Amino acid sequence: MENLYNEINKYHLERHLALENSSGGEIRKARGSLVEELVKSIWEGLGEGHKAVLQQKHEIYFDSIDKSMKVGCDVDCYKDEKLACIVECKAYLEKCYLERAVSDFRYLNETTKVPKIVVALEESIDPNTYEIIKHLHSDVFDGMYILCSGKRNASKPMYKSQYLKPIERELFNNLINFFKEIK
């Protein structure tokens, strides 16, 4: 896993530094895509039989009203061609983003009971708020994994080289350990 950690961290740092002179919209889009690519690489780095698909939609049918809708999250993780985990990815995690993810998880739970998590580079949510949301939605939400330490600071954006944070090894290992426990 040491090589995987080094590859992921290098990719993360290079992609962030490339954003330093970009505009706001470009930065938001690129950082979101970066987290998706990191999660995909981490999952697939676990070895043979692990494949991740980005931006896949699931059709959810509701018999009681004879209607369906498509819902998706950022990364669907497959193990031996079976859906094993669904991941919502964020550059940083605030309460409104977590609530949106949990809402999507609730819909997705109608079709699959696989673990559903949020992975973010930085956190910006109060720990008490997180614990309340986790407690209230434990039936559809299996946790959040933050990859860089320290709270998000809008006046010190991570895409600026002087504020760039590496992916912390311990936080990376927490996500790896969660992924390894998935059957």
C-alpha positions in Angstrom: 0.0 0.0 0.0 3.0 2.3 0.4 3.4 2.6 -3.4 -0.3 3.3 -3.8 -0.2 6.0 -1.1 2.8 7.6 -2.8 1.1 7.5 -6.3 -2.1 8.9 -5.0 -0.4 11.7 -3.0 1.8 12.7 -6.0 -1.2 12.8 -8.3 -3.2 14.9 -5.8 -0.4 17.4 -5.4 0.3 17.7 -9.1 -3.3 18.2 -10.0 -3.8 20.9 -7.3 -0.8 22.8 -8.3 -2.0 22.9 -11.9 -5.1 24.8 -10.7 -3.3 27.7 -9.1 -4.1 30.1 -12.0 -7.5 28.8 -12.8 -10.9 30.6 -12.3 -13.4 29.7 -9.6 -15.7 27.5 -11.7 -12.8 25.6 -13.3 -11.3 25.0 -9.8 -14.5 23.6 -8.4 -15.0 21.3 -11.3 -11.4 20.1 -11.4 -11.2 19.5 -7.6 -14.4 17.5 -7.7 -13.1 15.4 -10.5 -9.8 15.0 -8.8 -11.5 13.4 -5.7 -13.4 11.0 -8.0 -10.2 10.0 -9.7 -8.4 9.5 -6.4 -11.2 7.3 -5.0 -11.2 5.3 -8.3 -7.4 4.8 -8.1 -7.5 3.8 -4.5 -10.3 1.3 -5.0 -8.7 -0.2 -8.2 -5.3 -0.2 -6.4 -6.6 -2.8 -4.0 -5.9 -5.4 -6.6 -7.5 -7.8 -9.1 -11.2 -7.8 -9.2 -11.6 -4.2 -8.1 -13.1 -1.8 -10.7 -14.6 1.6 -10.2 -17.1 3.4 -12.5 -17.5 7.2 -12.4 -20.9 9.0 -12.7 -23.1 6.0 -13.1 -26.9 6.4 -12.6 -29.2 3.9 -11.0 -32.8 3.7 -12.1 -35.0 3.5 -9.0 -38.6 2.3 -9.6 -41.3 3.1 -7.0 -44.2 0.6 -7.4 -46.6 2.5 -5.2 -46.7 5.5 -7.6 -45.6 3.7 -10.8 -42.8 6.1 -11.4 -39.0 5.9 -11.6 -36.1 8.2 -11.4 -32.3 8.1 -11.9 -30.0 8.7 -9.0 -26.3 8.4 -8.9 -23.2 9.3 -6.9 -19.7 9.9 -8.1 -18.1 6.5 -7.9 -19.5 3.0 -7.9 -17.0 0.4 -6.7 -17.2 -3.1 -8.0 -15.6 -6.2 -6.6 -15.6 -9.3 -8.8 -18.1 -7.5 -11.0 -20.6 -7.0 -8.2 -21.5 -3.6 -6.8 -19.6 -3.3 -3.5 -19.8 0.3 -2.4 -21.1 3.7 -3.5 -19.0 6.9 -2.9 -20.0 10.5 -3.1 -16.8 12.7 -3.6 -16.3 16.3 -2.4 -13.3 18.6 -2.5 -14.6 19.8 0.9 -17.5 18.7 3.0 -20.1 21.1 4.5 -23.4 20.2 6.1 -25.5 20.9 3.0 -23.3 18.7 0.8 -23.5 15.9 3.4 -27.3 16.2 3.6 -27.5 16.0 -0.2 -25.4 12.9 -0.3 -27.5 11.2 2.5 -30.6 12.1 0.5 -29.2 10.3 -2.6 -28.1 7.4 -0.4 -31.7 7.0 0.8 -33.0 6.7 -2.7 -30.2 4.4 -3.7 -31.0 2.2 -0.7 -34.2 1.3 -2.5 -32.2 -0.7 -5.0 -29.0 -1.7 -3.1 -27.9 -2.2 0.4 -24.1 -1.8 -0.3 -22.2 0.6 1.9 -22.5 4.3 1.0 -19.8 6.8 2.1 -18.6 10.3 1.4 -14.9 11.0 0.7 -13.6 14.5 0.8 -10.2 16.2 0.8 -11.0 18.7 3.5 -13.8 18.9 6.1 -15.8 21.9 6.9 -18.5 20.4 9.0 -18.9 20.7 12.8 -18.2 17.3 14.4 -21.5 17.5 16.4 -23.5 18.1 13.2 -21.7 15.2 11.5 -22.5 12.8 14.5 -26.2 13.8 14.4 -26.5 13.3 10.7 -24.7 9.9 11.0 -26.9 8.8 13.8 -30.1 9.9 12.1 -29.2 8.2 8.9 -27.2 5.2 10.0 -29.4 2.9 7.9 -28.2 4.4 4.6 -24.9 6.3 5.5 -21.8 4.4 6.5 -19.5 7.3 7.2 -17.2 10.0 5.8 -13.5 9.8 5.1 -11.4 13.0 5.0 -8.0 12.6 3.3 -6.2 15.9 4.3 -5.9 17.1 7.9 -7.2 20.4 9.2 -10.4 22.2 8.6 -11.1 23.9 5.3 -10.2 27.6 5.3 -11.6 29.6 2.4 -9.0 32.4 2.9 -6.2 29.8 2.5 -7.4 27.7 -0.5 -5.7 24.4 -0.9 -5.1 24.9 -4.6 -2.6 27.7 -3.8 0.8 26.2 -3.4 1.5 27.8 -0.1 -1.6 26.2 1.4 -1.5 22.9 -0.3 -2.1 20.0 2.1 -0.8 16.5 1.4 -3.0 13.4 1.8 -2.3 12.2 5.3 -1.1 8.6 5.5 -3.3 7.8 8.5 -6.4 9.2 6.9 -5.6 7.4 3.6 -5.2 4.2 5.6 -8.6 4.7 7.3 -10.2 4.7 3.8 -8.1 1.7 2.7 -9.1 -0.3 5.8 -12.8 0.5 5.2 -12.5 -0.6 1.6 -10.7 -3.8 2.6 -13.5 -4.8 5.0 -16.1 -4.7 2.2 -17.1 -8.3 1.3 
